[in-house]
Amino acid sequence: MTDPRMQALDYVRRNRDRFLEELKDFLRIPSVSTDPAHRPDVEQAARWVAERLRAAGVDPVEILPTDGHPVVYGEARSPHPEAPTVLIYGHYDVQPPDPLDLWTSGPFEPRVQGENLYARGASDMKGQMMATIAAFEAVARSGPLPAHVKFLIEGEEEIGSPHLPAFLQAHRDRLACTVSLNPDSGMIAPDTPTITYGLRGLAYFELRVYGPSHDLHSGLYGGVVHNPAQALCELIAGMHDAEGRVTLPGFYDRVRPLTEEERAELARLPVDERFYLEQTGAPALWGEAGYTPVERIGARPTLEVNGLLSGFTGPGAKTVLPAEARAKISMRLVPDQDPEEVYQQLLRYLEERAPKTVRWEVIRMAGVRAVLTDRNHPAVQALRRALETVWGRPPVFKREGGTVPIVTQLKEMLGVESVLTGFGLPDDNLHAPNEKLHLPTWSRGLEALVHFFYNYGVT
């Protein structure tokens, strides 16, 4: 009798070109979720995903409404009652392609050059979704499913998934599962299979500082009225000390320290100072003293200014003393930090430091807890063996500096762990012009996902 695993792997290899052409069709849909003008395209992308799932053997498949963009949901059951249930998460929306003049080809006109496929969404995350659907199809066409499989594919990830929590709450019984497979992650390098086991949380605010009731002439009133832009800059400058530590009162009280085992595991990652300098183009690195760059990225909390706005910013000169100044501020949080507590710490800092010559307010915009996945979870170990089989070397485990809210929401609302994988690379230009997907890595990923289903399911 033919081994179903080997049949599925052969199916992937025989149909790889077709899968790539289907991915190109998917990428041609400009499903930009943040732009109302693209709402018809977002809806088209949802229909495309639903039809593609049906073609892969998922039944039933539904397009479920939310107060924003719809969610595509589907199920496929294994004949084995004792089989685990894998909930596959993904998103079909993409970032805006701007600035268009920096693209070397149309952002929604997929182009293969060398080993790379260029298009908006190629890596984040239509390519990852296509790999998962293709791997499922190969398994479904090669014998009994080793696991029950559910698909949850949303259209608002790139705008913060504002309607997903309500959807999860409304459909929690339907979404019940053993584990979630989330391919919205990536690898450190083409030859370094990677499993992400930690994600930082997020607390996002807008700080507004007000001075006079209206803009003033800086010659007539400068030196008499405190400039809100200057006050804001001084407040921001004081949010870090000389060692790169955040100065908000109590900010580090709940920070879980790294264990020696984790520090040793993170030290295995091939990402040193040179790696970050090459990736960023920065003249030198900066950050909290006493920690390596990879530790600061994934396991230590940070505070960053994401945007500043005040006064006159157009071409030429205008001597204005602005009436207000604004800053977008994000804090990446680590396990045990609470976004609500961080908000209170920011308020205490401002109450202690802000001068009486200005008024201020803080607007809360997002709050998500950090999450750590148990590296010994059976699904994580199934993925580890899958990656080692395909790449011929054990994967490295890393903590991701970014935030994926669905991972935290699934853990808090459904009690479900997530296995984070993906086959994007650091130089894929996510959210930037000339986004790309490295096709040899993607092809390996198809086979690794096939192995995952068999490793984790009933065979």
Secondary structure as a PSIPRED ss2 file (coil, helix, strand):
# PSIPRED VFORMAT (PSIPRED V4.0)

   1 M C   1.000  0.000  0.000
   2 T C   1.000  0.000  0.000
   3 D C   1.000  0.000  0.000
   4 P H   0.000  1.000  0.000
   5 R H   0.000  1.000  0.000
   6 M H   0.000  1.000  0.000
   7 Q H   0.000  1.000  0.000
   8 A H   0.000  1.000  0.000
   9 L H   0.000  1.000  0.000
  10 D H   0.000  1.000  0.000
  11 Y H   0.000  1.000  0.000
  12 V H   0.000  1.000  0.000
  13 R H   0.000  1.000  0.000
  14 R H   0.000  1.000  0.000
  15 N H   0.000  1.000  0.000
  16 R H   0.000  1.000  0.000
  17 D H   0.000  1.000  0.000
  18 R H   0.000  1.000  0.000
  19 F H   0.000  1.000  0.000
  20 L H   0.000  1.000  0.000
  21 E H   0.000  1.000  0.000
  22 E H   0.000  1.000  0.000
  23 L H   0.000  1.000  0.000
  24 K H   0.000  1.000  0.000
  25 D H   0.000  1.000  0.000
  26 F H   0.000  1.000  0.000
  27 L H   0.000  1.000  0.000
  28 R C   1.000  0.000  0.000
  29 I C   1.000  0.000  0.000
  30 P C   1.000  0.000  0.000
  31 S C   1.000  0.000  0.000
  32 V E   0.000  0.000  1.000
  33 S C   1.000  0.000  0.000
  34 T C   1.000  0.000  0.000
  35 D C   1.000  0.000  0.000
  36 P H   0.000  1.000  0.000
  37 A H   0.000  1.000  0.000
  38 H H   0.000  1.000  0.000
  39 R H   0.000  1.000  0.000
  40 P H   0.000  1.000  0.000
  41 D H   0.000  1.000  0.000
  42 V H   0.000  1.000  0.000
  43 E H   0.000  1.000  0.000
  44 Q H   0.000  1.000  0.000
  45 A H   0.000  1.000  0.000
  46 A H   0.000  1.000  0.000
  47 R H   0.000  1.000  0.000
  48 W H   0.000  1.000  0.000
  49 V H   0.000  1.000  0.000
  50 A H   0.000  1.000  0.000
  51 E H   0.000  1.000  0.000
  52 R H   0.000  1.000  0.000
  53 L H   0.000  1.000  0.000
  54 R H   0.000  1.000  0.000
  55 A H   0.000  1.000  0.000
  56 A H   0.000  1.000  0.000
  57 G C   1.000  0.000  0.000
  58 V C   1.000  0.000  0.000
  59 D C   1.000  0.000  0.000
  60 P C   1.000  0.000  0.000
  61 V E   0.000  0.000  1.000
  62 E E   0.000  0.000  1.000
  63 I E   0.000  0.000  1.000
  64 L E   0.000  0.000  1.000
  65 P C   1.000  0.000  0.000
  66 T C   1.000  0.000  0.000
  67 D C   1.000  0.000  0.000
  68 G C   1.000  0.000  0.000
  69 H C   1.000  0.000  0.000
  70 P C   1.000  0.000  0.000
  71 V E   0.000  0.000  1.000
  72 V E   0.000  0.000  1.000
  73 Y E   0.000  0.000  1.000
  74 G E   0.000  0.000  1.000
  75 E E   0.000  0.000  1.000
  76 A E   0.000  0.000  1.000
  77 R C   1.000  0.000  0.000
  78 S C   1.000  0.000  0.000
  79 P C   1.000  0.000  0.000
  80 H C   1.000  0.000  0.000
  81 P C   1.000  0.000  0.000
  82 E C   1.000  0.000  0.000
  83 A C   1.000  0.000  0.000
  84 P C   1.000  0.000  0.000
  85 T E   0.000  0.000  1.000
  86 V E   0.000  0.000  1.000
  87 L E   0.000  0.000  1.000
  88 I E   0.000  0.000  1.000
  89 Y E   0.000  0.000  1.000
  90 G E   0.000  0.000  1.000
  91 H E   0.000  0.000  1.000
  92 Y C   1.000  0.000  0.000
  93 D C   1.000  0.000  0.000
  94 V E   0.000  0.000  1.000
  95 Q C   1.000  0.000  0.000
  96 P C   1.000  0.000  0.000
  97 P C   1.000  0.000  0.000
  98 D C   1.000  0.000  0.000
  99 P C   1.000  0.000  0.000
 100 L H   0.000  1.000  0.000
 101 D H   0.000  1.000  0.000
 102 L H   0.000  1.000  0.000
 103 W C   1.000  0.000  0.000
 104 T C   1.000  0.000  0.000
 105 S C   1.000  0.000  0.000
 106 G C   1.000  0.000  0.000
 107 P C   1.000  0.000  0.000
 108 F C   1.000  0.000  0.000
 109 E C   1.000  0.000  0.000
 110 P C   1.000  0.000  0.000
 111 R E   0.000  0.000  1.000
 112 V E   0.000  0.000  1.000
 113 Q E   0.000  0.000  1.000
 114 G C   1.000  0.000  0.000
 115 E C   1.000  0.000  0.000
 116 N E   0.000  0.000  1.000
 117 L E   0.000  0.000  1.000
 118 Y E   0.000  0.000  1.000
 119 A C   1.000  0.000  0.000
 120 R C   1.000  0.000  0.000
 121 G C   1.000  0.000  0.000
 122 A C   1.000  0.000  0.000
 123 S C   1.000  0.000  0.000
 124 D C   1.000  0.000  0.000
 125 M C   1.000  0.000  0.000
 126 K H   0.000  1.000  0.000
 127 G H   0.000  1.000  0.000
 128 Q H   0.000  1.000  0.000
 129 M H   0.000  1.000  0.000
 130 M H   0.000  1.000  0.000
 131 A H   0.000  1.000  0.000
 132 T H   0.000  1.000  0.000
 133 I H   0.000  1.000  0.000
 134 A H   0.000  1.000  0.000
 135 A H   0.000  1.000  0.000
 136 F H   0.000  1.000  0.000
 137 E H   0.000  1.000  0.000
 138 A H   0.000  1.000  0.000
 139 V H   0.000  1.000  0.000
 140 A H   0.000  1.000  0.000
 141 R C   1.000  0.000  0.000
 142 S C   1.000  0.000  0.000
 143 G C   1.000  0.000  0.000
 144 P C   1.000  0.000  0.000
 145 L C   1.000  0.000  0.000
 146 P C   1.000  0.000  0.000
 147 A C   1.000  0.000  0.000
 148 H E   0.000  0.000  1.000
 149 V E   0.000  0.000  1.000
 150 K E   0.000  0.000  1.000
 151 F E   0.000  0.000  1.000
 152 L E   0.000  0.000  1.000
 153 I E   0.000  0.000  1.000
 154 E E   0.000  0.000  1.000
 155 G C   1.000  0.000  0.000
 156 E C   1.000  0.000  0.000
 157 E H   0.000  1.000  0.000
 158 E H   0.000  1.000  0.000
 159 I H   0.000  1.000  0.000
 160 G C   1.000  0.000  0.000
 161 S C   1.000  0.000  0.000
 162 P C   1.000  0.000  0.000
 163 H C   1.000  0.000  0.000
 164 L H   0.000  1.000  0.000
 165 P H   0.000  1.000  0.000
 166 A H   0.000  1.000  0.000
 167 F H   0.000  1.000  0.000
 168 L H   0.000  1.000  0.000
 169 Q H   0.000  1.000  0.000
 170 A H   0.000  1.000  0.000
 171 H C   1.000  0.000  0.000
 172 R C   1.000  0.000  0.000
 173 D C   1.000  0.000  0.000
 174 R C   1.000  0.000  0.000
 175 L C   1.000  0.000  0.000
 176 A C   1.000  0.000  0.000
 177 C C   1.000  0.000  0.000
 178 T C   1.000  0.000  0.000
 179 V E   0.000  0.000  1.000
 180 S E   0.000  0.000  1.000
 181 L E   0.000  0.000  1.000
 182 N E   0.000  0.000  1.000
 183 P C   1.000  0.000  0.000
 184 D C   1.000  0.000  0.000
 185 S C   1.000  0.000  0.000
 186 G E   0.000  0.000  1.000
 187 M C   1.000  0.000  0.000
 188 I C   1.000  0.000  0.000
 189 A E   0.000  0.000  1.000
 190 P C   1.000  0.000  0.000
 191 D C   1.000  0.000  0.000
 192 T E   0.000  0.000  1.000
 193 P C   1.000  0.000  0.000
 194 T E   0.000  0.000  1.000
 195 I E   0.000  0.000  1.000
 196 T E   0.000  0.000  1.000
 197 Y E   0.000  0.000  1.000
 198 G E   0.000  0.000  1.000
 199 L E   0.000  0.000  1.000
 200 R C   1.000  0.000  0.000
 201 G E   0.000  0.000  1.000
 202 L E   0.000  0.000  1.000
 203 A E   0.000  0.000  1.000
 204 Y E   0.000  0.000  1.000
 205 F E   0.000  0.000  1.000
 206 E E   0.000  0.000  1.000
 207 L E   0.000  0.000  1.000
 208 R E   0.000  0.000  1.000
 209 V E   0.000  0.000  1.000
 210 Y E   0.000  0.000  1.000
 211 G C   1.000  0.000  0.000
 212 P C   1.000  0.000  0.000
 213 S C   1.000  0.000  0.000
 214 H C   1.000  0.000  0.000
 215 D C   1.000  0.000  0.000
 216 L E   0.000  0.000  1.000
 217 H E   0.000  0.000  1.000
 218 S H   0.000  1.000  0.000
 219 G H   0.000  1.000  0.000
 220 L H   0.000  1.000  0.000
 221 Y H   0.000  1.000  0.000
 222 G E   0.000  0.000  1.000
 223 G C   1.000  0.000  0.000
 224 V C   1.000  0.000  0.000
 225 V E   0.000  0.000  1.000
 226 H C   1.000  0.000  0.000
 227 N C   1.000  0.000  0.000
 228 P H   0.000  1.000  0.000
 229 A H   0.000  1.000  0.000
 230 Q H   0.000  1.000  0.000
 231 A H   0.000  1.000  0.000
 232 L H   0.000  1.000  0.000
 233 C H   0.000  1.000  0.000
 234 E H   0.000  1.000  0.000
 235 L H   0.000  1.000  0.000
 236 I H   0.000  1.000  0.000
 237 A H   0.000  1.000  0.000
 238 G C   1.000  0.000  0.000
 239 M C   1.000  0.000  0.000
 240 H E   0.000  0.000  1.000
 241 D C   1.000  0.000  0.000
 242 A C   1.000  0.000  0.000
 243 E C   1.000  0.000  0.000
 244 G C   1.000  0.000  0.000
 245 R C   1.000  0.000  0.000
 246 V E   0.000  0.000  1.000
 247 T C   1.000  0.000  0.000
 248 L C   1.000  0.000  0.000
 249 P C   1.000  0.000  0.000
 250 G C   1.000  0.000  0.000
 251 F C   1.000  0.000  0.000
 252 Y C   1.000  0.000  0.000
 253 D C   1.000  0.000  0.000
 254 R C   1.000  0.000  0.000
 255 V C   1.000  0.000  0.000
 256 R C   1.000  0.000  0.000
 257 P C   1.000  0.000  0.000
 258 L C   1.000  0.000  0.000
 259 T C   1.000  0.000  0.000
 260 E H   0.000  1.000  0.000
 261 E H   0.000  1.000  0.000
 262 E H   0.000  1.000  0.000
 263 R H   0.000  1.000  0.000
 264 A H   0.000  1.000  0.000
 265 E H   0.000  1.000  0.000
 266 L H   0.000  1.000  0.000
 267 A H   0.000  1.000  0.000
 268 R C   1.000  0.000  0.000
 269 L C   1.000  0.000  0.000
 270 P C   1.000  0.000  0.000
 271 V C   1.000  0.000  0.000
 272 D C   1.000  0.000  0.000
 273 E H   0.000  1.000  0.000
 274 R H   0.000  1.000  0.000
 275 F H   0.000  1.000  0.000
 276 Y H   0.000  1.000  0.000
 277 L H   0.000  1.000  0.000
 278 E H   0.000  1.000  0.000
 279 Q H   0.000  1.000  0.000
 280 T H   0.000  1.000  0.000
 281 G C   1.000  0.000  0.000
 282 A C   1.000  0.000  0.000
 283 P C   1.000  0.000  0.000
 284 A C   1.000  0.000  0.000
 285 L C   1.000  0.000  0.000
 286 W C   1.000  0.000  0.000
 287 G C   1.000  0.000  0.000
 288 E C   1.000  0.000  0.000
 289 A C   1.000  0.000  0.000
 290 G C   1.000  0.000  0.000
 291 Y C   1.000  0.000  0.000
 292 T C   1.000  0.000  0.000
 293 P H   0.000  1.000  0.000
 294 V H   0.000  1.000  0.000
 295 E H   0.000  1.000  0.000
 296 R H   0.000  1.000  0.000
 297 I H   0.000  1.000  0.000
 298 G H   0.000  1.000  0.000
 299 A H   0.000  1.000  0.000
 300 R C   1.000  0.000  0.000
 301 P C   1.000  0.000  0.000
 302 T E   0.000  0.000  1.000
 303 L E   0.000  0.000  1.000
 304 E E   0.000  0.000  1.000
 305 V E   0.000  0.000  1.000
 306 N E   0.000  0.000  1.000
 307 G E   0.000  0.000  1.000
 308 L E   0.000  0.000  1.000
 309 L E   0.000  0.000  1.000
 310 S E   0.000  0.000  1.000
 311 G C   1.000  0.000  0.000
 312 F C   1.000  0.000  0.000
 313 T C   1.000  0.000  0.000
 314 G C   1.000  0.000  0.000
 315 P C   1.000  0.000  0.000
 316 G C   1.000  0.000  0.000
 317 A C   1.000  0.000  0.000
 318 K C   1.000  0.000  0.000
 319 T C   1.000  0.000  0.000
 320 V E   0.000  0.000  1.000
 321 L E   0.000  0.000  1.000
 322 P C   1.000  0.000  0.000
 323 A C   1.000  0.000  0.000
 324 E E   0.000  0.000  1.000
 325 A E   0.000  0.000  1.000
 326 R E   0.000  0.000  1.000
 327 A E   0.000  0.000  1.000
 328 K E   0.000  0.000  1.000
 329 I E   0.000  0.000  1.000
 330 S E   0.000  0.000  1.000
 331 M E   0.000  0.000  1.000
 332 R E   0.000  0.000  1.000
 333 L E   0.000  0.000  1.000
 334 V C   1.000  0.000  0.000
 335 P C   1.000  0.000  0.000
 336 D C   1.000  0.000  0.000
 337 Q C   1.000  0.000  0.000
 338 D C   1.000  0.000  0.000
 339 P H   0.000  1.000  0.000
 340 E H   0.000  1.000  0.000
 341 E H   0.000  1.000  0.000
 342 V H   0.000  1.000  0.000
 343 Y H   0.000  1.000  0.000
 344 Q H   0.000  1.000  0.000
 345 Q H   0.000  1.000  0.000
 346 L H   0.000  1.000  0.000
 347 L H   0.000  1.000  0.000
 348 R H   0.000  1.000  0.000
 349 Y H   0.000  1.000  0.000
 350 L H   0.000  1.000  0.000
 351 E H   0.000  1.000  0.000
 352 E H   0.000  1.000  0.000
 353 R H   0.000  1.000  0.000
 354 A C   1.000  0.000  0.000
 355 P C   1.000  0.000  0.000
 356 K C   1.000  0.000  0.000
 357 T C   1.000  0.000  0.000
 358 V C   1.000  0.000  0.000
 359 R E   0.000  0.000  1.000
 360 W E   0.000  0.000  1.000
 361 E E   0.000  0.000  1.000
 362 V E   0.000  0.000  1.000
 363 I E   0.000  0.000  1.000
 364 R E   0.000  0.000  1.000
 365 M E   0.000  0.000  1.000
 366 A E   0.000  0.000  1.000
 367 G E   0.000  0.000  1.000
 368 V E   0.000  0.000  1.000
 369 R C   1.000  0.000  0.000
 370 A C   1.000  0.000  0.000
 371 V E   0.000  0.000  1.000
 372 L E   0.000  0.000  1.000
 373 T C   1.000  0.000  0.000
 374 D C   1.000  0.000  0.000
 375 R C   1.000  0.000  0.000
 376 N C   1.000  0.000  0.000
 377 H C   1.000  0.000  0.000
 378 P H   0.000  1.000  0.000
 379 A H   0.000  1.000  0.000
 380 V H   0.000  1.000  0.000
 381 Q H   0.000  1.000  0.000
 382 A H   0.000  1.000  0.000
 383 L H   0.000  1.000  0.000
 384 R H   0.000  1.000  0.000
 385 R H   0.000  1.000  0.000
 386 A H   0.000  1.000  0.000
 387 L H   0.000  1.000  0.000
 388 E H   0.000  1.000  0.000
 389 T H   0.000  1.000  0.000
 390 V H   0.000  1.000  0.000
 391 W H   0.000  1.000  0.000
 392 G C   1.000  0.000  0.000
 393 R C   1.000  0.000  0.000
 394 P C   1.000  0.000  0.000
 395 P C   1.000  0.000  0.000
 396 V E   0.000  0.000  1.000
 397 F E   0.000  0.000  1.000
 398 K E   0.000  0.000  1.000
 399 R E   0.000  0.000  1.000
 400 E E   0.000  0.000  1.000
 401 G C   1.000  0.000  0.000
 402 G C   1.000  0.000  0.000
 403 T C   1.000  0.000  0.000
 404 V C   1.000  0.000  0.000
 405 P H   0.000  1.000  0.000
 406 I H   0.000  1.000  0.000
 407 V H   0.000  1.000  0.000
 408 T H   0.000  1.000  0.000
 409 Q H   0.000  1.000  0.000
 410 L H   0.000  1.000  0.000
 411 K H   0.000  1.000  0.000
 412 E H   0.000  1.000  0.000
 413 M H   0.000  1.000  0.000
 414 L H   0.000  1.000  0.000
 415 G C   1.000  0.000  0.000
 416 V C   1.000  0.000  0.000
 417 E C   1.000  0.000  0.000
 418 S E   0.000  0.000  1.000
 419 V E   0.000  0.000  1.000
 420 L E   0.000  0.000  1.000
 421 T C   1.000  0.000  0.000
 422 G C   1.000  0.000  0.000
 423 F C   1.000  0.000  0.000
 424 G E   0.000  0.000  1.000
 425 L C   1.000  0.000  0.000
 426 P C   1.000  0.000  0.000
 427 D C   1.000  0.000  0.000
 428 D C   1.000  0.000  0.000
 429 N C   1.000  0.000  0.000
 430 L C   1.000  0.000  0.000
 431 H C   1.000  0.000  0.000
 432 A C   1.000  0.000  0.000
 433 P C   1.000  0.000  0.000
 434 N C   1.000  0.000  0.000
 435 E C   1.000  0.000  0.000
 436 K E   0.000  0.000  1.000
 437 L E   0.000  0.000  1.000
 438 H E   0.000  0.000  1.000
 439 L H   0.000  1.000  0.000
 440 P H   0.000  1.000  0.000
 441 T H   0.000  1.000  0.000
 442 W H   0.000  1.000  0.000
 443 S H   0.000  1.000  0.000
 444 R H   0.000  1.000  0.000
 445 G H   0.000  1.000  0.000
 446 L H   0.000  1.000  0.000
 447 E H   0.000  1.000  0.000
 448 A H   0.000  1.000  0.000
 449 L H   0.000  1.000  0.000
 450 V H   0.000  1.000  0.000
 451 H H   0.000  1.000  0.000
 452 F H   0.000  1.000  0.000
 453 F H   0.000  1.000  0.000
 454 Y H   0.000  1.000  0.000
 455 N H   0.000  1.000  0.000
 456 Y H   0.000  1.000  0.000
 457 G C   1.000  0.000  0.000
 458 V C   1.000  0.000  0.000
 459 T C   1.000  0.000  0.000
